[in-house]
Amino acid sequence: MADLVNEMLKKFAELAQEEKKISAEAETAFKEYNDYCSSSDSDLSEKLQHYRKKIAKVEELMEYAREHAQPQDLEEAQMPFETSEGALESIRQTIKLDSHNDPNAESLFTKASGMKLFYESEIERTRQLIEGSKVQAKRQYDSDVAALEKRKIQHAEDEKNYIQSEDFRQYLKLLSFDKSAFNSQGTVNLLDRSSISIGQRRVKLLVPMEVEQELSALSKGEYNSAARTIGAPFGVSTERGSVLMLDFDERNRAYLLGGVERLLLNFIKYFGQNLTDVLFCDPTSYSPDILGVLSALAKGINPFIIVPQSAAEAQSKLAELAAKIEEEPASGKITRIIVLGCFPEKYGEDMAKAVLKISEMAEKNGVLLVLTHDNSQPQTEIEAKIRGNAVSIRSRNGAFWVESTRESLFWYSAPSEIPDEVRRIYVEQRRQKAAQTAHAEAQPVHEQAPVNAAEDAAEKPSAVVPAAEENVPANTAQNQPAADEKPEISLETAAEISEKAELESSAPAPVSAEPVRHDVQTENTPSDAPVQEANAEAVPEPAEKPAQNAPAKGNRALCNIEVGRDMDGKAVFADIGGNITYICGKQSADRLAVVENIVSQTAAKKHPDEAEFWVFDRKSELPRSFDKVSSYLKYAVSDGSPHVAADITERLEDELNTRSMRFAESGWKSVSDVPAGEYMPEIIVFIGDFPAFLKALDGAPKMFGRSSRDKLANIFSCCENYGIHFVLIGETFSENSEKPEIFRNTAVHCAIVTAGSEKRAETMIEGVKLYENQIDSLKKVPAGCAFTAVPEKDGELYLARIVPTGNVNERNFTAVCEYSEDYGEYVDKHAFIADRNVKSQYADGEKPRAEFLESREDGEIMLFLGEPCRLAENLPVVLHDDFGENILVAAPALQKKYAVSAVAAAILSLRKQNVGIEVLAERSNPVYKELSDNGTLDGIDVFEGEKGEKRVSELAKEIAENGAEKRFVIVLGGDVLLAAMSADDLSGDLKRLLTKGARAGVHVMFVCGNVNGFSSGFVSLFRHKAVFPCEIHDAEKLLRFTGCELPKGAFRLSDDYDEYTVVTYENCKNTVLN
């Protein structure tokens, strides 16, 4: 695997070297031609000056001759001829001073005029010679350029051929295989067992712009054209020990912990049989629960992962391991894994020295030592020694990078669950084996036990840990007796111990990278349980799952929903797992109560990776039902206009088509065939006021002859097979007193009729034979009740009193995106979204901006442009002296007010850091006008119009020659400036300013109205982008994710790693840096 990666990078390096060589030769050829032309012009100028001086002297002689001869006697030469200067001077001296008709004067005039003609002919001849040589030089230059162009075309062809070659395709397959092997639920046969990948590093891949698009398409997003990088597996050797030193900050600690969990699980999955000791210690929480889903491997009796319960136990375990490692002979392959969190800041000096000793023995003795470190803490001497021999992964601005290669690193995500095989071998079998061993050791005690052993059991405390995790830690030092001691378990049988182990293992673990912990309450096995035989089988897992368990992955079928209770108090269920569930009735409270039951019960029983809610409701009634389940919510749209309704239908059709192609490729016939490890959530689409939604569709234009109704009818007909289900809500079911045409060929799978139903409600309950009295009953449903029927199930009609199940607690919050038909227009009508507090709330003790500025590293510049929507912390743009460290701001004229706020905030940030500021402005730019009027630019050097162009050239020249003083350049109207400089052939100066300036400490904020004329290469000169609501094609140039919608006054902040939604400061002068 490593060979294939190195070969690919080597090949691209060779291609890049050839490109550099061609560029260098082109620059050399141009320079030589330019130098030759310059020198020729200089020679011509010098010769012209020489001849003109001689002509001036000759003209003086001609004038002298005129003074001493009659004009009619003077005769100019008709042809050029040469006479020496000495001869002319001799003739002049023979002329009498007082004579006015001296024949010598006439002779002097004729010869001087001939000499003048001679000099003029020499000037012309010299000019022709030099111009001719320049023409020859130009021909040679054109020939060289043509040859280089052919080489360039051939080079681009070579790049394309390699990109399309089998070698590169194998590399892409390797990346995909690496993810499936080390970042998925399943287990595969490894191609290379010498290493385990912990994630992917981003390797610089410099390819010509002509092939960037093709490379991006072929690699399916693996190649990032903006950053010009591609992924490469970053692995840890399994053949020899090593030390990982992993930095983290407040923003990415959970992300790092998830990556470490994935690393542990991969080692256990593929090499668990080789591991003799696995120790995990995090002083911030001496509990197995910090391991997330892996906590099951660290709980109960005989855990595979040892998690100390206190600082003293951690020191003891570490010393014990250090002694084992030192005593045992050297081993090549990894047999021990030690993970220590928050090192060394949370450890005493003795423990730190023990870790240093282990790190020195790690490589030879087969130890993988993983140390995480808070990068806000100062470096200690021990840390420096360990880091010198370790694989160091640094953290900055929430991202990770490999220190040795300075390449960014993306960790593989935290596991969502433990594979069944791993759970069986390393949890269940170990517990059963320990229980059997304990029972065998305790057997002699049972033979001599008194008759009243059961009574003694009630009085004598048991040494076995209770199953309720919240009462007693499951993995304390007391619960693990030394090897030479017999545990005191004489009062409990192996069956009882096994039962407790089963109860522990049945509790599902959290499943996300940043999980919300749920306490699992289980009942303890009673101490007076009957004594069983030694060979009795383990008690099977309880039939009923504890009520408070969090939903776990695995089952794709949607659960039946308890609508309410019938007259006898029995539960009445509705099956929403078909294509369409229709809820109708005029009592909106009853309709919403049913919706809340569907939402809350689905969220209680399904994991967010298995169920996804799409909500479209023009009346904004439904969002109340989704207030506590935002982790399941993908869309929440309240605009009822025709184009939005049509676009909603197109999004659903796109999702259906995507899934159908995926099913065809994989040979799946229905969603039940999709493997458990495949991410494909069941989509439940809620449409409020469905009759009005249909009317809105009628107002949308037809596309290629197909109406939006036709599209929706087609979706209804086959959506169930692909895991898409609809819950339609409306006061009525009929359309113009008839069954809607859209349901002519598609039956409603589940019908729910609430109070105030219409006359034609029975038409949606097809397949159920209704008697006249039942039809009348449908029209007279009592308030708070509902009739329901699932024709395909039992063909019965049930009346139920609706019983609300209550809200489900918030689980793991994910992004909630509101949709509008155009990226440039925000739909600010949705109550659920609009009422959210989009500004971040800073918790007590959060670092204020002033402390952020004090913590800056040398050379860093911080810009506070606004407040992040979902992060409870400040989010400055941090600029370093490196390539691409500039910021591009895309702000159309409609966003002038908020762009002004962002730029003003940046200026105040810079002033706080004493950074010099220059502004280059296009006079008509609205942002510039507003900043000038409100006094923000007072005291700042401003260069308008052509002066701005000239200043760019001056800065580029200054940086190229001598470097430049650190400063910040703000360009207002960057699109106009770029167009003007391109027209004047000065765009090269601007690009040099952006490329070399960033390295020299001259950073640029480039504010523009649109990016239509920007190439991908030009955009790549800006690592940071702030994108206000704009045209979708502009947004796609700058952002990786354009499906989000921005609140009022917000922009999308993007860099090489993350994208955030940021709200500009309402009053930046009063709030920034206060």
N, C-alpha and C positions, 0 to 999 in steps of 0.2 A: 504494500500500500504506500509506504513512504517512498519507494523507488518511483512509483507512478506519479506521485505528487511532485517529486524533485525533477523528474523528466519533463513533466508539463511546464513547470516553472522555468527550467533550463531552456526549453524550446522557445517559450515566449520571450525569455531574456535575449536569446540569440536574435529573434525577430526584431525585438526592440533595439538591439545594438545595430542591426542593419538599418533600421529607420533613422537612428541617430547619425549613422555614418552618411546616409544619403542627405540628411538635413545639413550636416556639417560641410559636405562637399558642395552643396548648393550655396551655402553661405560663403564658402571660400571662393567659388566661381564668381559670385556676385561682387564680392569684395575686390577680387582681382580686376574684374571688368570696371568697376566703379573707380578703383585706384588708377587704372590706366587712363580712363577718360579724364579724371581729375588732373593727372600729370600732363596729359596731352594739352588740355586747356591751359594749364599753367605755362607749358612751353610756348604755345601759340601766343599767349599774352606777352610773354617775355620777348619773343622775337618781334612782335608787332611794335612793342614799345621801343625796341632797338632801331627798327627801320624808321619809325616816326621821328625819332631824334635826328636821324641823318637827313630825312626829308626837310625837317625844320632848318637845318644848317644850309641845305641847298637853296631853300626859299630865301634865306637871308642873302645869299650870294646873288640870286636873281634880282632881288630888290636893289642891291648895291649896283648891279649893272644898269638897271633902269635909271638910276640917279645920274649916271655918267654917259648916257647915250640917248639919242633921239628915239622916241617911241616907234616911229615908222621904220627905223633901221633894225629894230630888234626882231629876231626870228626864233620861234620856239621849235625845238626838235620834234620831228614827227614820229620817230621811233626811239625806243629806249636804247641807250648805249652807255657804256661804263667809262668813266673818267676818274682817275684817282683823286683823292682829296688834296694830295700835295700839288697835283697839276692845276687844279682849280684855284688853289691858294696862290700859286705862282702867277697865274693870269691876273688875279685880283690885284696883286701887288704892282703889276705893270701899268695899271690904269692911273692916269694922272688925276690928282685929287680935284683940280679945278676945271677939268674938262667935262663937256656935256655931250660930246659926240666922238668919244674915244672908240676906235675900232676894237680894241681889246675888250672893252665893255660888251660890245656886241657878241664877240666870240665867247666871253664868259657866260652870257645869258643863254646862248644856244647850248653850250656844253652842260650848264647847270640844269637846264630843263630836261635834257636827255638823261641826266643822272637821276632826276626826280622820277621820270618815267621808269627808269630801271628799278629804283627802290620800290615803286608801287607794284611792278610786275613780280618782284621778289616776295612782297607781302602776299599777293594772290597765290603764288606758287607754294609758299609755305603753308598757307591756310588749306589749300587743296591736299597737300601731302598729309597734314595732320588729320584732316577730316577723313581722308581715305583710310588712314591707319585705324581710326576709330570705327569706321564701317567694318573693317576686317575684324577688329576686336569684338564688335557686336555680333558678327556672324559666328565667331568662335564661341562666344558666350551663349548664343542661341543654340548652337550645336550641343554644347555641354549641358544646357538646361534640358534640351530635348532628350538627351541620353539619360540624364538623371530622372526625368519624368517617366521614361520607360522603365527605369529601375524601380521607381516609386510605384508605378502601376503593377509591375511584376511582384514587388514586395507586398502590396495590398492583396494581390492574387494568392501569394504564398500564405499570407495571414488567413485569408478565407479558406484556402485548401486545408490548412491545419485545423481551423475551427470546425470544418466539416469532416475531418479525418476520423478514422476509427479510434485512434489514440485519444483524441480529445473527448470523443463520445464515451470512451471507457472511463475517462476521468470524471465526467458528469455522472456516469453510473456509479462510480465510486462514492461521490458525494451523497447521492441518493441512498446508496447501500449503507454508508456510514451513519446517516440519520436513522434509517430503519433498524440498524443494529444497536445503536447506542442512544437513540432518542425516541424510542417507541416502546410499546407494551410488550411486543413479541420478542422471541429469541431466534436468531438465525445462525447458520454455520459460518463462522468468521473466516474470511479469506486470509487474514493475517492475525495470528494470535500473539504477536509480540508486543502489541500495544492496545490501549483502550482510549477512545476519543472522549475528551471532556467537552468539546465544542468545536467551533470552526473559527479560525483566524481569517482576517481579511487581508489578502495579499495584493499588492499593487500589480496591476496588469495594464501596461501601457500599450494600447493598440491604436492604429489610425482611426480617426473619426469616421472614415468611410465604412469601417466594418463594425463599429460599436453597436449599431442597431441590430445587425445580423447576429452578433455575439450575444446580445441581450435576449433576443428572441430564441436562439438555439439553446441557451443555457437556462431558459425558463426562469429568469430572475436571479440566477446565481451570480451573474455579473452585474455589478452596480456601476452604471455608466457615469453617474454624477461623481462618485468617489473614485471611479476607475479601479475597482478592486473585485476580486473573486474569492469565494470561500475555499479554504483548505483545511482538512482535518487537523486538529491539534491534540496529540495523544500523550498518554502516560505509559511508559514502558512497563510491561509485565515480566520482562526477563531479568530486570535488576531493580534494586531499590532506588528511590529518589525522594527529594524533598520539594514540596510545592509551597511557596510563600504567596498567599493570596490577599491582596489589599481589598478593602471595601470602604464605603462611606454610608452615611445614613440613607441615601437614596437607593442603593443597590445591595444592601446586606441580605435582604430576603431572596433576591435574584441569585446571589452567590451561594447562599445556603441551599437553594434548590439545585444548583449545579453540582454541589458536593454530594447531595443526596443521590442525584443521578449517577455520579461516579461510583459511589458505594454500591448502589443497586447493580450496576453493570459488572463490577468486580464479583459480586456475589452470584449474579446470573451465570457468568461465563467461567469464573475461576474460584467459585466458592469452596470447592473441594480442596483447594490448595491452602486456604486461609486457616490459620490456627488461632489468631487473636485479632479482634476488631474492637478498638477502643474509640469512643466518641465522647468528647468532653467540651462543654460550653459553659463557662462560669456564670453567664447571664441567666442560665436556667438549668439547674441540675435535675433535669427530667427527660425521660425518653420522648416526651411529646414534641420536643423541639425538632425531632427527626421527621415530623410530618407523617406521611404514609409508612415510612420505614420504622415507625415507633413499635409496630407489632414485632419486629425482629429484636427489639431491645426490652421487651416486657415479659412477664411471666417467669416460670422456672426455666433454667438452662437457656437464657437468651443468647442469640448468636452475636449480637452487638452489645458490648458492655458500656453502660452509661453510668458513671459515678453519680452518687446522690448527694455528695458534699465535697468541699474542698479537701478535707482530710482523706476521704476515700480516693479522690482523684490523685492526690500525691502518692498514696499507697500503691494504687494500681500502676501509676507511671513508673515508680521505682521498681516494682515487681517485673514489669515488662522490660525495663532497661537491663535488669539483672539477667533475665532469660536471653535477651538478644546478645549480651556480652558473653555468656557461657556457651551458647550454642555455636556450632561451626558455621562458617560462611555459607550462605545459600544464594544462588543466583536469582531464582524466581521469587516474586513477592509472596510472602507467607503471612505478613502482618500489616495491618493498616491502622494508623493512629491519626485521628483528627482532633485537633485542639483549636477551639475558637477563641477569638480575641487575645491572641498571643503577641507579645508577652505582657501586655498591659494589665491583664487580669490574673497574672500568676506571680507567685513569690520568687525570690531569687534562687532558692534551692530547686524549685521545679523548672525554672528557666534553664539552669545549668544542666539538669537532667535531660531536658529536651535538646540542648546543644550537643550533649554527648550522644544521644540517639541519632541526631542528624549526621554526626560524623561517621556512625556505623551503618547508616541506612543503606547505602549503595551496595556494600559487600554482604550485608546480612539480610537482604530481601525485605526491607521495611519501606512502606510508602507512608511518609510523614506529611500530613497536610495541615498547614498552619494558616489561619485567617487572622488578619491584622487590620485594625481600624487606622486608616491613613491619617486621621486627624491627630493621632497620638505621636509624640516625638520618637525618633528612632533611638533605640538603645544599642549598646555595644554588642550584646548577645544577638540581637536581631540582625545587626550588620554582618556578624560572622556567619550566621545561618544563611542569610540571603546571598552571601558570596558564593555558596555552593549549591544554591537552590534554583529551581525554575521560578523566576519572579514574575508575578502577574500584578500589574499596578492598576489602580483605579483613579479615574479623573472625570468629574462632571457626570457621574452615574454610569460611565462606561469602563470597560476593561481593556487593557492592552498588555501584550507580552513585552517585557522590558528589553530582552536581548535583541529582538527584531523590530521593536516599536511598531508592531502590527496590532490592530484592534482585535479583540476576541469576543465572540458571542458564545456564552455557555449554553449547553443543552439544558432544556427546561427540567424542572422538578418532576419526578414521576407522579402520575395520577393515582396509581395503585400498584400493589405488589402482584407480580404474576402468580398465577395459581401454583405453578410448579415450585417457585421459590417459597411461597407460603407453606406448601405441603412439606418440603424437605427441611427448611430452616426454621419453621415455626412449629408446625403440628408434630412432625416426627421427633424433633428435639424435645418437645414437651412430653410427648408420650413416652419416649425413651427415658427421660429423667424421672417421670412418674413411676415407670416400671422398676427402674433401679432403686428408687427410694422405697418402693413397696417391698422389693426383695430384701433390702437391708433391714426394713422394719418388721419382717415376717416373724422372727423369733420373739419379738416383743409381744405380738398378737397372741402367740401360743400361750404365754404366761400371763396374759391380761386377766384381771379379776372379772368376776361376773358383772359387777356394776361399772363396767368400763364406760358405758354410755353416760352414766351420771358423772364419772370423773371428767369425761370430755366436756361436759357443760361447765365444769369449774376450772379446768386447766386450760390456759390459753394455747391456741394452735400456732405453730411456726409457719404455716402456709399463708401467703399473702391473700387477703380478701379480693374478690373479683372487682369490687367497686373501686375504680381507679382514683376517684376524687377523695377517698378517705385515707388510703395509705399508699405511698409510692410503690409501684409494682416491682421495682428492681433495687431494693435497698441492700446495704452491705450485710445486714443480719440475715437476709434471706438466701445468701449464697455461702454455705458452710465451706470450710477449708477441705482439701482433699482427704486429709487424714481424720476428719471428724464425721460422725454419723448425724445426719440432720434429725431433729426431733419432730418426726411426723408419725409417731406411733398411733395417734388418735384419728388419722384420716387415711382412707384407703386410696389405692391407685386410681380407682374409678372416680372418687370424689375430686382428686387432684386433676385428673383428665377432664372432668366436667368443667372445672374452673378454667382450665386452659382453653377449652372450646368456647366458653362464654367470652373470654378475653379476645380470642381470635375472631369471633363473629362480629365484633364491633368494627364497622368500616372506618377507615382513616380518612382524613381530609384529602382532597384530590387536586388541589390547585397549587401553583407555584408559591402563592402567598395565602395559605389556607386560613380560614376562620376555624378555630378550634371549637369542637362541640363536645361537651361532657357526656359520656355514655353511662347511663345508670343501669346496672344489672343487679339482680338479686344474688346474694351469697348462698352457696349451698348450705343447707341447715347442718349444724354440727351433729345432730342426732340421726343422720342418715343411716340406713341399714348397712351393715358391713357386708361387702361382697367378696367373692372368691378372688384370689390373686390374679387369675387369668381372665377376669371379667373384662369385657370390651368397654371402651370409653363411652360415656354417655353421649348420645347424639346431640347435635346442635339443636337448641330450642326451636320449635316450629314457628313461633312468633318473634319477629324482630322487636327489640326494645323500642318503645314508642318515640323516644327522643333522638333516635339515630339520625344522623345527617344522610341525605340520599347518596348512594354510591353508584358507580357506573356499572354497566353490564347488560341491562335489559332494555331492549329498544322498543318493546311494545308500550304504548301509552296506557296508563292506568285507567280503570273505570272510575268515574266521578260520582261520589255520593251527592245526589241532588238534594235529598231530604229523607223524610220518614213517611211511610204510609199511615193509614188510619190505625193499623195494629202496632205501630212503633217499629216496624222493620225498615231497614235501610233500602232506599230505592236508588239504583245506580244508572248512570248514562254512559254509553260507550262513545267516546269522542275520537276513537282511533280510526274511523273511516275517512271518507273524503270530506263530507260536509256535516256539521252540526248546526241546526238552525234554531235560534231562540226568538220567539215572537210573543207579543203581548203589549198592551198599552201602559202597563204599570212599569215604569222605568226602574223603580226600586227593586222589583222582583227580577227583572232581566239582569240588572247589575249584580244581584245576590247570586244568581246562577253563575255569572261570569267569575265572580270572586271565588266561588267554590272550585271552578275549573282551574283558575290560576293558582290558588293556594294549595290545592291538593296535588296538582302536577308538580309544583315547586317542592312540596314536601317529600315526594316520592321519586323525583327524577333529578339527576345531576345537571348542572348548567351546560355541560358538554353534550347532554342527550336531549335537551328540550330548549327551544328558542322561540320567543314570542315576537311576532310582528303585529303592531297595533296601528290601525287606520280608523280614525274616528273624528268626523267633522264637528261633532257637538262637544268634544272634549269631556265626555262622561266617563269613558273607560279608564283613563289613567289612574283614577283613585284605586282601582283594583290592582294596579301594578306598582304601587308606591313602595312596597317592601320587597319586591323581587327583581330589582334592576339588573341583577347578574344574568337573568334570563332574557332580558329585553334587548332586542337589536334595533328596532325602528319604532318610533312613536310619532305619527304624522296626524296633524289636525286640519290641514288645508283640504277643502272639499272641491276645489276647482277641477274642471274637466281634464286639463293637461296633467295635473298631479295624479288624478285617478288613473289616467291612461298610463302614466309612467310607473305607477305602482304595479299595474298589470304587467308591464314590460319587465319589471324587476323580477316578478314572480315567474314569468315565462323564462327569463334568463337562468334563474336558479333551477327550474325544472329541466331545461335543456342541459345545463352543466351536469346535473345529477344523472340524467338519462345516458349521457355519453360515458360518465364514470361507471355506470352499471354495465353498459355494453362492453367496455374494455375489460371489466373484471368478471364478467359472466354472472352477475347477480340478477335475479329475476324480481326480487322485491326487497324492501328494506330489512326484512328479517334475515336475509342472506349476508348482510354487511357484517364483517368481522367485528368483534368487540373492540379491538384496538384502533379501528378506523374512525376518524372524526367526521361524523355526519349526523348532526342533531336532528331530531324530529322538529319540524317547523309547524307551529300552530299560529295561523293567521286570524286575528280578530278584526272583523270589519263592523263597526257600529253604523246603524242606520243604513242597512244594506240597500233598501229601495232607492234612497237618495244617491248611493254610490253608483247604482245602475244608471240612474238618470245622468249623472255626471259623465259616465262612460259614453253615453249617447252623444254628448256634446263635444267629444274628442274627435279629431280628424282621423280618417282611415289611413292606414299605412300599407301600401302595396295591395290595396283592395280588401284588406282584412280589418274589420272593426275590432275595437277593444273588447266588445262583448264576445265576439268569436274566440278571441284569445283566452278570455276567462273561462268560457264554456269548455274549451280544449283542456285547460288546466284542471278544471273540476273532474273531467272524465278519467284522468290517469294519475292525479297527484298522490293518491293514497299509496300506490306502489313505491313511490320515491320518498316517502316520509314527510309529505306536506299535507296538512290538515287545516280545514277552515272552520272557524266558529263565526257564523253570521248572525247579526242581531238586528232586529227591526220591530217596529210596532205592528207591521203587517207582513204577510208572506206573499199575498197575491199582488199582481200588477194589472191595473185596470180591471179589477174584479175577476181576473183569470190567473191561472197558474203561470208564473213567469216563463217566458220562452227559454230562458237560459237553463231551466230545469226540465225541459221536455225530454232530453236524452240522458239526463243525469239525475239519479234519485238522491234525496236527502238521506244520509245514513242514520242520523240521530235527530229526532225532532223534540223540542222542549217548548211547550205552550204554557205561558203564564197568564195572569189575570188580564182581562180586557182584550181577549183574542178576537180576531175577525171571523166572518162567516166561513171563509174559504180555508181556514187553518187545516182542515182535514186533508186537503190536497197534497200537503207535504208529507203526510204519514202514509206512504204507499207500502203495500205489502202487508198491512194490518187491516183485517176485516173489521170495520167499525159498524156497530149497530146504531140505529137512529138516536137512541138515548145517549150513546157515547158521543155522537157528533154534537148533540145539544150540550153535553157536558163540556166539550171543548170550548163552547162559546160562553160558558158560565164558570170559568175557573175562579175559585175564591182568591181573594187577595192573600199574598204570602204563600201561594201554592202553585204547583205546576204539574201538567201532564207530560209524560215522556214516553217515547217508544223507540226501540231499535228494531226495525222490521226484520233485519237479517238474522237477529239473534233468536228471539222467542216469539215474535209476532204478537206481543201483548201491549196493552196500554195501561200505564200506571199513573195514579194520582198521588203526589207527594207534597207534604208541607216542607217548604224550603227551609233548611237549617244551615245558617252560615257557619262555616268552619273556622272563621277568623283569619287574620293575616299571618303570613309566614315571616319569621325573622329574616332580616337582611343577611345574605350569605357573603358572597365575594363580589364586590362591586366591579363591574366592567363598564366600558364606555357605552353611553347611550347616544345614538346618533339620530338627529331629526333630519328629515329629508325635504328638499324642495326641488322643483324641476330645474333650477338653474343654480350653479354654484355662486353666482353673484347676487342672489336674493335670499335673504334669511326669512324663514317662515316663523314669525315671532307670535304665533297665536296659540300654541299648545300650552295648556295650563300646567301640565306636569313638568315640562321642560322649562317654561318661562318662569315658573315660581322657584326654580332651583337657585340657590345662592351660588352664582357662577364664580364669585370671587373666592380666593382661598382664605381659609380661616387659620390663622397662625396659633398653634398651641402655646401654652405657657413654656417659657424657656427656649423657644425657637430663636435661632440666631437672627438678630436684626441685620439690616443691610450694612450698617457700619462695621459690624464684626466680620461680615463676608469680605469687605474691602480690606480690613486689616489682615485677613488670612491669605491675601493674594500671594502667589509666588512671584519671583522676579520676572519681569517682562509681561506679566498678565495684565489684560485690560478687561474690566467687567462692565457690562451694559445692563442696566435694569430697565426693561422696556414696558413691563406690565406685570400683572399677577396671574399665575397659572390657575386654571379652572379647578383641577382635581388634585393638585399636589399641595399638601399642607406645609409648604416651605417656599422660600424665595427661589427664583429660577433666573439667575443672571446669564447673559450670553458672555462666555469667557473666550477671549481672543489671545492666542499665543503667537510668538514670532515664528511662524511656520507657513508653508505653502497653503493657500486657500483660506487663510484666516481673515476673511472679509465677510460682510453681511449684505445680502441682497434683499431689499424691501420692495415688494410688489403691492402697490396701493393705487387702485383706480381713483378717478376724480371724486366718485361718490363717497369714498372712504377718507376724504381729505381731513376731516376733523380728527379722526382717530390716528391717521398717519402723523399728523402734527403732534399729537400727544406722545406717540412713540419716539419721534425724533427729539422732541423737547426733553423727554425723560433720558434719552441717550446723552444729550448735551450736559444735562445736570450731573449724570453719572461721571462723565469725563472730567467736568470741572472739579468734582469731589476728589478725583484722582490726580489732579494737576497735569492732565494730558493736553498738549496743544491741539487746537481745533482749527481747521480750515473748511470753508464751505464753498463749493463750486455749484453755481445755480444757473438754471435757465430762467430768464426773467419772468416768463409767463406761468411758471410752475405754481399751482395753487398752494402747495405746502410751503414753498418759499415765501409767497406773499403773506400767508398767515403768520409764519414765524417772524417775518420782518415787522409786521404790524404790531404783534404783541410784545416785541422787545427781546425775544429769546436770543436773537443773534447779536445783541449789543456787545461790543468788545471783541467780536470774532472777525477775522479776516475773511471777506467775502469776495469771490471772483465771479463776475457775471458774464454770461454769453461767451464771446470770443476770448475774453480774458481767462475764463475757465479752461478752455481748450489749451491755451498757451501755458497755463499753470500745470496742466497734466504733463505736457511735454517737458517743462522745466523739472518737475519732480522726477519723471522717468530718467532724465539725463543725470540729475543729481544722484539718484540712487545707483545708476549704472557706474558712475565715475568714483564717487567717494562714500557711498552709503548716504544715509540721511538721518536727521534728527527725528526721534520718536514723536509721532504726531498722529492725529486721526482726521481723515478727510471725509466730509459728508457731501455727497453729490445729490443735489435735488433736481430731478428731471433727467435721470441717467439715460433713459431711452433716447431722449432728444440729443444729449451730449454724444452718445455713441454714434447716432446717425450722422451728426455733423462732423465728427472726427473721421468717420469712415469716408464721407464725401471728400474730405481734405487729405485722405491717405494718412491719417494720423492715428488710426485705431490701434496700430502697433504700440504706440506710446502708452495708451490706456491699458493694454494687456500687460505691458512690462511693469507698469505701476502696480497692477493687481498681483502679478506673480512674484516679482522681486521685492516689491514694497512690503508685502506681508512678512517676508523673511527679515527685512531690515527694520521692522517695527513701525512701518507706515501702513495703517489699516484703513479700509474704505467701507463706508456705509453707502450703498448705491440705491437710492430711492427712485423708483420709476413707476410710470402709470401702467405700462404693459410690457410683456416680454416677447412680443410677437417676433421681433427680429433677432432674438438672442439664439445663438447656436448652443448645442449641448456642451461644446468645449468652453464657450464663454461662461455658461452657468456653472461649470465645474470649478471656476476660479473663486466661487463663493461657497465656503463650507456651511455657512449659516444662512438660512432664508427665513424671512418673516413675510408670510403671504396673507394679505387681507382678502375678503371675499372678492373674487375676480372671475373672469371667464374660465370655463372648465379646461380649455386647451392650454391656457397659461398655467393653471394650477397643476396640471399633469406634468408640465416641464419641470416644476420645482419640488413637488411633493411626491412621496411614495404612496400615501393614503389620501385620496381625495373624496372618499365616501362620507366624511364627517361634515357636519354643518356647524357654522360658527355663530355664537350669540352676537348680539349687537355690540359693536365696539371691540370685537376680538379679532385675533389673527392666529394663524398656524405657524408655530416656530419649529423649524426643522434643522437637524444637523446630520452628520454621518451615522448617528446611532438612533436617535429618538425623534419623535414629533409630538408636540404638545399644543394644546389650545391655551392661548394667553389673552387676557383681557387688559386693554390699555388703561392706564391710570385716569380716573375721571378728572382729577385736578392735579396734574403732575407736579406743578410748582409747589404745592403744599404737602404732597404725600411722598414724593420720591426721596429716599435716603433720610427721611425723618426718623 
